[in-house]
Structure formats: C-alpha cells, structure tokens
Amino acid sequence: MNSAFMWFIFFWVFVLITFMSIGGYFMFRKFLKVLPMRDGKSKLDWQNHYVESSRHLWTDESKRFLDLLVDPVPTPFRDIARHSIAAKIGQVALENNASEITQDHCIQGYILATPRRDYNSLTSYLDKKQIDYSAYRHLLS
C-alpha cells in the first residue's frame, strides 16, 4: 500500500473521531438538560413553562430588545440562546408579578441566563451598545 495513501487514511480517521467527539459532547449536554430534576421536570420543561407562561407579557419593544441582546450569539445557536434567555426573562417577570416585560427584566434575565464564563463578553457587548446595567452589577459577581 502506498505510504501517502496510508497517511491520508490516518488523517481522515483522526478528523472523523474529532468531529464525532465534538458532536457527542454537545449531544450529551443536551441529554443532561432533558433529565428530570428533583421536582420531576427537566431544565427544558421549566424553560418551556416560563416561555409559555410569560408569552402574553411580551411587547414588540421587548421582543426587539431581546433580538438585540442575542445578536452576538453565532447564527446556528441563536434560536436556542433566544429561547433560554426568553425563559429566564419570563421567569424574572413572573416572579416580579409584572404586567409586561420591560427592558429592566430583559437585562436582568439576560445576565442570569448567561454563564459566568461569558460575563466579560456580556459586559463588553452591553457597554458597546450603551445599555445601562449598573443596577444589576451585583449579579455579575
């Protein structure tokens, strides 16, 4: 067998194993979100509950603001990020017994829905868009 062809095969085996590992990692993370917690509902069930329960509270302005907040998320992940951030915003609004979702609810929910490792990019994006988040700075620590 030709040695160049053999190296070509080894290269593609390495590429395929790498891609399958990356895909498996993301599938496993999704699987963990579907597992029920102590209350019997999964993380995805709670997200869907908060989105559906707060659907009537969303205004056109708050929807546009949510779209602005999820703008830095890469396009393939934007719908998933929008859903999880909207769920957290809905949870914040429902806990505050709000009559509609305001920009303050959106900022607070956006901060709470963002993982701690992404706080630097979150604050730089909010600063770039000149969005005042000083009232919620305590959530970032």
C-alpha positions, -999 to 999 in steps of 0.1 A, spaced: 0 0 0 12 35 -8 25 54 22 9 87 11 -25 69 9 -20 54 43 -12 89 58 -44 102 41 -64 74 58 -49 82 92 -57 119 87 -93 112 79 -97 88 108 -84 115 131 -107 141 116 -138 118 119 -130 108 155 -125 145 164 -158 156 148 -177 126 164 -163 135 198 -173 172 195 -208 161 183 -211 136 211 -201 163 237 -230 186 226 -254 157 224 -245 146 260 -250 182 272 -285 182 256 -292 148 272 -283 162 306 -309 191 301 -336 166 294 -331 145 326 -357 153 353 -346 172 384 -359 165 419 -393 182 411 -399 158 382 -394 184 355 -363 188 334 -345 221 327 -360 222 292 -395 216 307 -390 246 330 -378 268 301 -408 259 281 -431 266 311 -417 301 316 -418 309 279 -454 298 276 -465 314 309 -449 348 300 -459 349 263 -487 374 270 -463 398 288 -440 403 258 -444 436 239 -430 444 204 -404 466 221 -392 439 245 -390 414 216 -368 438 196 -346 443 227 -343 405 231 -332 403 195 -306 430 202 -293 410 232 -289 377 213 -273 394 183 -237 385 193 -246 348 195 -235 329 164 -263 323 140 -266 284 144 -271 288 181 -291 320 182 -326 304 183 -316 282 213 -300 311 230 -331 333 224 -353 306 239 -332 301 270 -328 338 276 -365 345 270 -373 317 295 -351 334 322 -366 368 313 -401 354 316 -392 338 350 -379 372 363 -411 390 351 -434 363 365 -416 364 399 -420 402 400 -457 399 391 -451 423 361 -479 434 338 -454 434 309 -418 427 302 -396 458 304 -361 465 294 -350 460 331 -365 425 331 -346 418 299 -313 430 312 -317 411 345 -328 379 327 -300 382 301 -274 384 329 -289 355 348 -292 333 317 -256 339 307 -230 315 320 -203 330 343 -175 323 318 -192 347 293 -196 377 316 -166 395 300 -182 394 266 -216 402 280 -204 434 297 -184 445 267 -214 440 244 -237 459 268 -211 487 270 -207 487 232 -245 491 228 -245 517 256 -270 497 277 -270 507 314 -267 476 335 -254 493 367 -284 483 387 -276 446 381 -238 448 386 -243 427 417 -254 398 396 -221 397 378 -200 390 408 
